[in-house]
Amino acid sequence: MEMITKVYEFGASAGALEGYIYHREDVDMKTLPNWIGHLRTAYGLFPENVLKQIQPSIDQTLGRALRSLVSLLGEEHELLSSVKAMTKGPIPDSPDAFQKRKWFEE
């Protein structure tokens, strides 16, 4: 599988997670460990040079997801450490902290 396809599929899954848990209380908690586990596995397979390029976007998407997870699960839940392990830089302050301008609007 081409690297660009892997990056796309990871981003799509991370974004789907973010959207699924965004301001929801009726989350099917049985799906989260598997979903986050798959993201962790995929993240760990990316070469360092690829992560260097996509990490700021990962920090934003999974950072917002992390903020939603804290609201759902509390600060100490074990799933939070799995998501935190995939973030390396600053993360958004809230699940509502979306970019105002997109890369294609510049």
LINWO-V781047 format. One record per run of one state. SS is the DSSP state (H for helix, E for strand, L for the rest). FROM is the first residue (numbers start at 1). LEN is the number of residues. If there is no record, write none. Layout:
ss=<SS:SS>
from=<FROM:FROM>
len=<LEN:LEN>
This chain:
ss=<L:H:L:H:L:H:L:H:L:H:L>
from=<1:3:22:29:46:48:74:78:85:103:106>
len=<2:19:7:17:2:26:4:7:18:3:1>
